[in-house]
Amino acid sequence: MPVSTPLAITLSGHELELYPGGLYWPKHQALMVSDLHLGKDATFRRHGIGVPVGSSRATLRCVSDMLEASGATELFVIGDLFHARSSLSMDATSLFGGFLDHHHDVAVTLIEGNHDRAVGALPESWPMEVVLGTFHLDTLAMAHEPGSLPSDADLLVSGHLHPAHVLSDGGESTGKLPCFWWSSGCLVLPACGRFIGTMRISPKENDRIWVIADEQVVAV
């Protein structure tokens, strides 16, 4: 399925583009995604929970589509690349290795998240930089868990929460829709993974929200 036209926004003076599942910064040709949780289906099956296969492939296809549509030369995964140590199945690692081979001209950086710490060391052969803590690109900072805006940054991009928003009108509701959530200088990305739960957010008056509905990003 072709990637929909991204929604152009400006935050803290930065011209950015929102794709269903990722943030693109044209100035640096950088795509940012969070919470892929690759191999989560394998972990569930290991614990005897029958879930469909293919979620990791669908997740990586989504990232590939965004890379190709945007022309990004850098990819930042802002935490939780794999779900658990048991998620490093042969299928999941082979899929991700193939993804890296296919996008060999894209520089990949993983900003470590809480699940990444539990997963432990990844194959050394993967051409990917792993960063602990907060990573800076100009005055934009990236960290897996949302927090206060660093003193040397004007925008913090995070993940971790898997944010979702509910639109309601006249007693009718959309149900939870994955969303981008900007609050107090921090932009929280929706989970990019295809087999991921969401958390309903409680936005404040001056927050900004963009929901993902039918593969389109829409300002609320």
N, C-alpha and C positions, 0 to 999 in steps of 0.2 A: 504494500500500500504506500503511495507517495506521501512524503512528509508534508503536512499542511504549512501554509505560509506562516512564518513566525510573527509574533506580535512585538513590535518595536516599542521600547519604553526607555525612559531616562530616570536613573536613580543616582543621586549624589553627583550629578554632572556626567555620569557615564552613560553612553548610548549602548543599550543592550537589546538582545532579542530573546524572547521566550518561545521555546519549542515545547510541544507536549512531552515533558520528561527531561528537559535540559535548558540550560542558560548559555547563550552564545555571546561572546564579547568580540565584535568585529575588529576593534583596535588591535587586539593581540591574536586574532584568529583562534580564539580559545573557546572550547566547549566544556562546560562544567555539568557534571551529573552526580547524583548521590544515591546511595542505598540500592545497589543492584542486587545484593543478596544472592549471588549466583550459587547454584547447587542446593538451594533450600529444599527443593523437592526431594533430592536424594537423602537429606537429613531426615525429613519426615518419613520417607519409606523405610529408612533404617530403624526407625522407632515403631514400625508396624502401622503407620498411617498411610492408607492408599490415596495418593494424590496423582493427578495427571502429570505425565512427563512433558518436557518441551518448554517450560517457563524460562529456563536459562537461555535457550536458543532465541526465544522471542525477545528477551531483554537485550541481548547483544545485537539482534537485528535492528531493534529500535535505536540503539546507540550508533550503529553503522549508518543507518538512514540519516540521522542527524549530522554525523560527520560529513557524509557525502553531500547533503543538501546545503550545509553551511560553508563547506570548504575549509573547515578547521584544520589547523596544523598542530594543535596541541589539545590534549584531552586531560582534564582533571577529574578524577573520581574522588569526591569529597566524602570518603568513608564508606565502610561496609561493602566491599567488593564481593567477598564471599560470606555466606551466612554462618558457617561453623566449620570446625576442623573436618568433620565428617562430610561436609559439602564438597571437599576436594576430591570428588570421585573422578574416575578416569574420564567419564563423559564430560563433566564440567570443566576439568582442566584442559582437556583436548579442545573443547569449544573455545575457551578463552585463549589458548595458545594459537588456534587458527585465526581468531579475531585479531590478535597482535600481528600475526604474519600478514593478514590481509591489509592491515593499516600500518604497514612497516614504516611509512613516511610520516606518521603522526607520533609526536612525543607524548608519552603517557606518564602521568604522575598520579600516584595514590596518596591522598592525605589520610593517614590512618584513623580509623574509627574504632568504636568499642568492639564490634564483631571482628575486625581485623586483628586486634590484639589477642582475641581468643583463638583465632585461626592459626596464628603463628607465622613462621617463615614460609614464603612462597618460593616456587622454583627459581633458582638463580639465573636460569637461562632466559627468563622472561625479560625483555628490554623495557623495563619499567622502573621509574624512580619511586621510592617509598619515603614519605615525609612524616615525621612525628610532630604533633602539635599543629601550629598555625603556619600557613604558607602565604607569602605576600607576592602579589603581582602588581607592580606600581603601588597605588594606594588602595587596592582591593585586597582584602584578606580572606582566606578560606580556612575554615575549621569545621570538623564534623559536627560538633555539638554547638547549638546556638548559645550566644553569650553577649557580653557587653562589647561594644565597638572598640577595637584596639586604638590606642592613642595615636598611632602612626598610620591609621587607615580611615577612609571615609565611607567604606562599605564592607560589611562582613557577609560572606556567602556560606551557608551551612546546610545541613541536612538533618538526619537523625530522627526527626519527629514524624515523618511521613504525614505531613499536614493535609487536612481535608476540611472543606467548608460546605455548609448546607444552605441552599437558597430556598426560601419559603415565601409564599404569597397566598393570602386568603385561605390559610389552612392547608394548602398543598405544599409539598416539599420535593426537592430533587433527590433527596438522600445525600449521602456524603460524596463530594466530588474532590478528587485530588487538586491541590492548589499550590501556588507560589504565595508566600506570606512575608510581607515586609513590615517590620516593626522595630522602631528605635534604632535604625541603621543596620539591621540584620535582615537579610533576605534568606528565608528558608525554602529550599527546593523541595518539590514533591519527590517521593521515592520513584526511581526509574525502573525498579524491578517489576516484573509482570506478576509475581506471586507474593504480594506484599499487602499487609493490612494498613489501615490508615488511622489517624487520630484526629478527631474533630477539634479544631482550634477555637479559641475564644478571643477574637480580635478586639483591640481597643479602638477608640473613636478615630484616631489619626492613622491607623494602619492601612495598608493597601493589600488587596487580594486579587489574584488572577486565578480563575478556576480552569480546569481542563474538562471539557465536555465534548464528546463525539470527536476526539482528536483535534480539537481546536482550543486555543488559549483565549479566554474571554475575561476582560476586566470587570470586576464587581463594583 
